[in-house]
Amino acid sequence: MKVRLGAGDALLLVDVQSDFLPGGSLPVPDGDKIIPTLNRYIGFFQTHDLPIFATRDWHPKNHCSFLQRGGLWPPHCIAETQGAAFPDSLELPPDAHIISKATSPEKDAYSGFDGTQLHALLQSFGIHRLFVGGLATEYCVLNTVKDALRYGYSTFVLQDAVRAISVLDGLKVLEEMERLGAILIHYEMLIHGSDFQPAAD
Ligand SMILES: [Zn+2]
């Protein structure tokens, strides 16, 4: 299968933040390995003048998901800290649209759509197909993909640009996302160069 990109397509990066990379406070094993591939996708979307969106966990210091509050996770992605920042190695363009989530103390959000303006923003850009990569496969990527499908987006999962906390769970949820209607692709499936023709609206 080959995938031709065109108007109405957008790249959506999920939580590619320093705390989720090796060396961070909640590292996804080999999370850094997807960055060169994400940069290729970013370059592709930029070259073809297609919009790029990036979600980020953006927690207050006393967020309910943290262990000291009875949550599941060590403190991570506290707003304005280095750990919450996108890594320097990620070549996010200045005009990428950033969506902060789980910003209030009492509510967590795995999905980029949960409690954010993401859907409205995508609608305002006329987006109907989403290409989703990032971290971690079985948490924020899975929940973002489920919501994208629920909202009616044709949803592609960049299987060469996601990583799971548990490799086994990651494989299972890739199958689950496919069962739910997502399409798993890898970079080589995008149609490149002179073969590329923007779709008509
Ligand atoms: Zn979080």
Residues whose N, C-alpha, C, O or C-beta is under 5 A from the ligand:
A	BS01	ZN	D57
